[in-house]
């Protein structure tokens, strides 16, 4: 029962808008880009699928108006006649030999070749990461702000049946998916380091909720600790040495600081109600969710202080947050209807000013996670029986949604 109190704070039943690309900002002034497919030696479906990946990634870059249809051309020819009036042309060719998949690209500006590059990968199912690398390089050639986050992996919990879920590693578009933990009820995964080769997650399959550490390179799984009521890792410090945990050894959930090397932990919040979802705010403070006002809201405190301060004054049900520098993105309920779906939107605030910005407009959006550079936000949107991962480009004011074909996303980390 106590664990379901935690779920109330973090995983409301979600209803959102249809899983399509949501573009808020007009793109009429953006330069035109066409993608050309020069693949001939592989199955036509492979080249066509990779073309769709590139078109999608070029859209997410938010610096082009991208032609959705791709032409089939010869790799060494000039840009196709139909595309010579375009500002930019991105051409690719796929080849395969001795178990290695090779992708070569040419990037044209006003019909002049300005970038040429070659990429190799050993597994065909990892081709989406080649597409993300190409998008990164094109973005860099255009002189835009870095999009390193496009190449990072996402880890999420996928609900497959009642009390059954698995931990999955994917890219942000959900094109690549690899279930690394199967069997049982496994939830709330967190990356354990910057290299993304360690995952912390909670297993609910035993008598007590238990935190595990998984080394994705070796496949070695190690039990960390368990607790009555709940056991959830909500954040990992930048150096990977400290964890913020929510546990309820005394019957009510509080936030604890766990030292990875020593295995020691200490309690940070002391409240008779609900304190959950701690996030590091720099090295010496945390942000967390508490119902100490009678409803869930966002608070902050110094790690070595008992004083607690309210951070958010907009909304009456503010749950699930992510922190980057002086900025916090959080989920807020904006309607209260007992007989129909409610609206939950994401908002961005600054800890230094009164700045507040609504990031979503409709439906129920939750579990926001900042990118490492703070320029994008990953989140979950569900509509009926379909889950989607959403990406918000903050500077460009655009949202993109990528649907999960099977199962439902419970939580994620980036």
Secondary structure, 3 states (H helix, E strand, C coil): CHHHHHHHHHCCCCCCCCCCCEECCCCCCCEEEEEEECCCCCCHHHHHHHHHHHHHHHHHHCCEEECCCCEECCCCCCCCHHHCCCCEEEEEEEEEECCEEEEEEEEEECCEEEEEEEEEECCHHHHHHHHHHHHHHHHHHCCCCCCHHHHCCEEEEEEEECCEEEEEEECCCCCCEEEEECCCCEEEEEECCCCCCEEEEEECCCCCEEEEEEECCCCCEEEEEEECCCEEEEEECCCCCEEEEEECCCCCCEEEEEECCCCCEEECCCCCCCEEEEEEECCCEEEEEECCCCCCEEEEEECCCCCEEECCCCCCCEEEEEEECCEEEEEEECCCCCCCCCCEEEEEEECCCCCEEECCCCCEEEEEEECCCCCEEEEEEEECCEEEEEEEECCCCEEEEEEECCCEEEEEEC
